[in-house]
Amino acid sequence: MTVHDAAYDRYFGLLRTPGQLLTAPVVAAVTGDLPHTGLTGDRRGALTEGMCLASRIVAAGHPRTPFGTEPVDGLPDPLRRWKLGHQVFHLLLTAMNSGLDDALAATRTAAWPSLLHGMEQLRLLYDAATAAMEYASDFPAAVYRDEVRPTMAPPHLPPGFSGAFNRDHRVMVRRMRGLERSVRALPPDVPPLVAVHRAAAALHSAQRCNRRQHVRICRRCVPDGASLLQLHLAQEDLACDTG
């Protein structure tokens, strides 16, 4: 784990103690908060279904997939929601990485029913991750600017804090690309694989929706488009130019 990874885990309260399995607290906290959000019924349903599915997957893989989070009670409501949303995103990513392991193994052994089932679950988890992003940022943009974003900057954290420090997401992206390559290499016209390619298309659609939603959230919360990491790097470049 890098220093940046550790800062990400510490800020969002992500625990990785070997043998640990504590999914219920964060699921209960988000479920209890959902009625107080502006999420649509479809988004709430997707997040609820995804949290339940992720909890089952993580439990089935335990202790290979340790999971735990620190409580965020007592924080101001927007900051509490921001951190809870990222905690449940961590749960979803933990389940996705476990599921991707199984899906990649299924492609190697030609276990097509298992691959199909795994890809359908990954789509549900992706839809839930999209809803989790919306949940985490469900407050006015001015609140993000004035109350939430400053908690990710010095003196609270080292300069240049970024979501790129989420190591679970980096692992997921690598494994997802590997699965995409493996599925593309499969013949498209073999009867048992028609459903697999159809599931792959549905999963890709969920990925595109996730990316579009992330862009919309970033544009709403940070209209100038400059992340904390970009600002930090720009300041470093300026210091080098003037030094």
N, C-alpha and C positions, 0 to 999 in steps of 0.2 A: 504494500500500500504506500502511495506517495504522500508527501505532506499535504498536497492539494486534496487528495482523496480523503485523508483523515479530517481535513477542515470541513469538507462537504458532509461527512458522516456526523461530525460533532455538531454542526449547525442545525441539521435536520433531526438530530437525535436518533440516528440509525445504529443499532446494536448488532454485532456479529459474533456473539459468544458461541463457541462450538457447543453443539448439543441443544442450543436454546430454540424454543418454539413458542412465541408469544404473539400470535396473529390477532387474537380476540380483542385486545384493548383498542387497537387502532381501528379495526372494523366497527366496533361498537361506537367509538367516538364519531367517526364519519357518518355512520348510519343515523345517529341521533341528531347530527347537525344538518343533514340533507333537507329536512322540511323547512329549514330557515334560509335556504339558498334560493337563487333565481334560476337554478337548473330546470330544464324541461323534464317532463315525466319520462321521456325516452332516455335522456341522459342519466337521470337518477336510476332508472331500471338497469341501464348498461353498467353503471358503476357498482350497484348492489350485486348484480349477477357476477360481475368480474371479481369482486372481493370474495364472494363465497367460493367461486371456482378456484381462485388463487390460494385461498386458505386450505382447500382440499388437496391441491397439488403440492403445496409446501409440506403439509402434514404427511402426505404419502411418501415424500422424498426425505423426510426427517430420519436421521440427523445430517444427511448430506446437504440440506438446505436450511441452515440456521437462520432464524429471523426474530428480531425484537426491536422495539422502539421505546424511547424515553417518553414519559408523559409530558404533555404541553399545557396542562391545566394552569390557569392563572395568567396566561399571556393575553394581551389585548385580542379581541375577536378576529380582526384581519390577520394578525401574525399567527394566531393559533390555527386558523384555516389554512394559511399558506404552508405551515409546517405539517399539519395533518395531511394535506393533499400530497405533499412530497413523501410522507411516510407510507401512505397507501400506494403511491406510485412505486415505491421501493418493494412493497409486497407483490405488486403486479409484475415487476421486472424479475423478482426472484422466481416467481412461478413461470414466467416466460423463458427464462434461461434454463430452468429444469425441463420444461416442455420441448425446447429447442434441442437439448441434448438427446431426448428420446426420439424426436422427429428425424434428426440426422442419423441416428442409429437405424431407424426404420428404413431410410432410403438405402443404407448400405446392405441391409438384409432383405430388401424387397418385401417388407412387411406392410403392404399397401393399406389394409384396413387401419392399422395402427398409425400410419402416416396421415391418412385422411382424418382420423379422429384428432390427432395432435394439431393439425393445421386448423381445424375448426375451432379448437380450444384457443389457439393463438389469436385467431381473429376476434374472439370474444374478449380476450385479454387486451388486445389492442384497442378495441372500442371502449373498454373500461378505462384504459390509460388516457384516452382522449377526454373522457368525462372527468377523470381525476385532475387533469390540467385545468379544465374549466372550473371545477370545484375549488382548486387551490387559489385561483385568481378571482374568485367571485366577490369582488368589492370594487369600489370606484378606483379609476386610474390614479386620482389624486392621493388616495390612501396608500396605494403602492408606492408612489413617489415620495411621500412625506413620512410614512410610518414603517413600511416594510423594507423597501430597498436600502435605507440607511443601516438596517441591522446586518446587512451583508457586506458592509464597507468598514474600513478602519474607524475607530479602534476595536470594533467587535471582531473583525476577521482580517486576515492579511489582505493587501490590495489585490484586485483582479479576480475576485471570487466569481465562479462561473458554474453553470450546469454541466459544462464539459468535464467537471471533476467527478461526475457520477460514474463510477467504474462499472456498476451493474448495467448501465445503459450502453457503455462502450462494448461490454461483453455481448449484450443482446444484439447490437448492430453487427458485430463480426459473425455471430452465429446465424443471424437472419440472412446475411449475405451468402453464407455457406449453404444454407437450405435453399435459397433461391437458385444458386448455381446448380445444385444437385437436382432440383425439380425440373429446371430448364433442360437438363441433359436427358430427361426421361422421354421416351417416344410419346407423341401427343395422341396417336390414334389407336393405342392398345386399349381394349375395353376396360380393364381394371384401373387404368390410369386416367381415363377421361374425368372421373370425379376428382381425382387428385389435382389435375390442372384447373378444374373449376374452383376447387377450394383455394388453390394458389392465387387465382385471380381475385377471389373475395378477400383474401388476406392482403393482397397488394392494394386493393381499394381501401381497406381499413387503414393501411399505412399512409396512403395519400391523404385521407381525411385527417389523420393525426397530425401530419406535417402542416396542413393548411390551418388547422386550429391553433397550432403552436405559433405560426406566423401572425395570425389574427391577435392572439393574446399579447405577443411581443409588441405589435404595432399600437395596440390600445394602451398598454402600460408604459411603454418607452417610445413615444412618438418619434424621437430623433434617431432611434435605431441603434444607439450606442450602448453596448453592454458594459458592465463594470470591468470586464476583462479588456474590452477594446479601449476603454478610457484609460485604463492602467498602462496598456502597451503604448498608446499614443503619448502619454506623459513620459514614459521611459524613453521613447524615441526623441521627444523634445529635449529631454535632459541630456541625451547623448549629443544632439546637434548643437546644444549651447554650452556643453561642458568643455 
